[in-house]
Amino acid sequence: MQTAKKGDTVLVNYVVRTTDGRVVGKTDDNEPAALTIGGAEIFPAVEAVLDGMEVGHEESVTVGVADAFGPRREDLIVEIPRAQLSGDNSPEPGMTLTAAQPDGSTVNLTITEVGAETVTADGNHPLSGEDLHFDLKLVEIKSAA
């Protein structure tokens, strides 16, 4: 049986769930995800499980908050005056904004509340504060290192 190793490009089917069982990502069984083990394309804990896995086998791994998207940070929740918003100025919860940082980088914000004068936006990744549980199946080793 062929075994995956660091440097191999593999096809993987996966389902990602939060601790409460909510599915937050998955592949279509007919279109597995391609990734290179050791290529930093997925969390290191997932790569570690794939390294040494045989084609057709299934494994599960949990990526803890610290190794996933980090803890939720209250300092990333901001109130923005509606007058500062560009566009049609009709914000709704769930909409995303891109904001410039003082260092020139950008951050994505998700609007969580809309008030008469301000909107509340959250700069946390939607999965911050969550442990992520991966169910993996190695479908194929496309190319070996």
C-alpha positions in Angstrom: 0.0 0.0 0.0 1.3 3.4 -0.9 2.0 5.8 2.0 2.0 9.6 1.9 5.1 11.5 3.0 6.3 15.0 3.3 6.6 16.6 -0.2 3.9 14.4 -1.7 0.9 16.0 -3.4 -2.2 14.2 -2.2 -5.9 14.3 -2.8 -7.9 14.4 0.4 -11.6 14.3 1.3 -12.4 16.1 4.5 -15.1 17.4 6.8 -14.3 20.1 9.3 -16.6 20.6 12.3 -16.6 22.9 15.3 -16.9 21.4 18.8 -20.7 21.8 18.7 -20.8 19.7 15.5 -21.4 22.5 13.0 -19.9 21.7 9.6 -17.7 24.7 8.6 -15.9 23.1 5.6 -15.9 20.0 3.5 -14.9 18.6 0.2 -17.3 17.2 -2.4 -16.7 13.4 -2.5 -16.2 13.8 -6.3 -13.7 16.6 -5.9 -11.1 16.0 -3.2 -8.8 18.8 -2.2 -5.2 18.7 -3.5 -2.4 19.7 -1.2 1.3 19.2 -0.7 2.3 17.7 2.6 4.8 20.1 4.2 3.7 22.9 1.9 2.0 24.9 4.7 -1.3 24.7 2.8 -3.2 23.4 5.8 -2.7 23.3 9.5 0.5 21.5 10.6 -1.5 19.1 12.8 -3.4 18.0 9.7 -0.2 17.6 7.7 1.3 15.5 10.5 -1.7 13.1 10.3 -1.4 12.8 6.5 2.3 12.1 6.7 2.5 8.4 6.9 -1.2 7.8 6.0 -2.0 5.1 3.5 -4.3 5.6 0.5 -7.9 4.8 1.4 -7.4 5.2 5.2 -9.4 7.6 7.3 -8.2 9.6 10.3 -9.5 12.3 12.6 -7.5 15.2 14.2 -8.4 18.1 16.3 -6.7 21.5 15.7 -6.9 23.5 18.9 -7.8 27.2 19.0 -4.2 28.3 19.5 -3.1 26.4 16.4 -6.2 27.3 14.3 -7.4 30.9 14.1 -6.5 31.9 17.6 -8.8 33.1 20.4 -11.5 35.7 19.9 -10.2 39.1 20.6 -12.5 41.8 21.9 -10.1 44.5 20.7 -10.9 43.5 17.1 -14.6 44.5 17.5 -15.0 48.2 16.5 -17.7 50.7 16.1 -17.5 52.7 12.9 -19.5 55.9 12.2 -21.8 55.3 9.3 -20.6 58.5 7.7 -17.1 56.9 7.3 -18.6 54.0 5.2 -18.2 54.3 1.4 -20.6 53.0 -1.2 -24.4 53.2 -0.8 -24.1 53.4 3.0 -26.7 50.6 3.4 -24.8 48.3 5.7 -26.4 45.0 6.9 -25.2 42.4 9.4 -23.0 39.8 7.6 -21.6 42.3 5.1 -17.8 42.5 4.9 -15.6 45.6 4.9 -12.0 46.1 4.2 -10.2 48.6 6.4 -6.7 50.1 6.1 -4.4 49.7 9.0 -1.9 52.4 10.1 0.9 50.2 8.8 -0.7 50.1 5.3 -2.0 46.5 5.6 -5.7 45.7 5.4 -8.0 43.9 7.6 -11.4 42.3 6.8 -14.3 43.2 9.1 -17.7 41.6 9.3 -20.6 43.8 10.2 -22.4 42.4 13.2 -24.8 45.2 14.2 -26.2 48.3 12.4 -27.3 51.3 14.4 -28.6 54.7 13.4 -25.2 56.4 13.6 -22.7 53.5 13.8 -22.1 50.0 12.7 -20.3 47.4 14.8 -17.8 45.3 12.9 -15.7 42.3 14.0 -12.2 41.8 12.7 -11.9 38.3 14.2 -11.7 35.4 11.8 -15.2 33.7 11.8 -13.6 30.6 13.3 -11.5 32.3 15.9 -12.1 30.8 19.3 -13.0 27.4 17.9 -11.3 24.1 18.0 -11.6 22.5 14.6 -12.2 18.7 14.2 -11.1 17.3 10.8 -12.2 13.9 9.5 -9.8 13.0 6.7 -9.7 10.3 4.0 -6.6 10.0 1.8 -7.9 9.4 -1.7 -4.8 9.4 -3.8 -1.1 10.3 -3.9 -0.7 12.3 -7.1 3.0 12.9 -7.1 5.8 11.8 -4.8 8.7 13.8 -3.5 
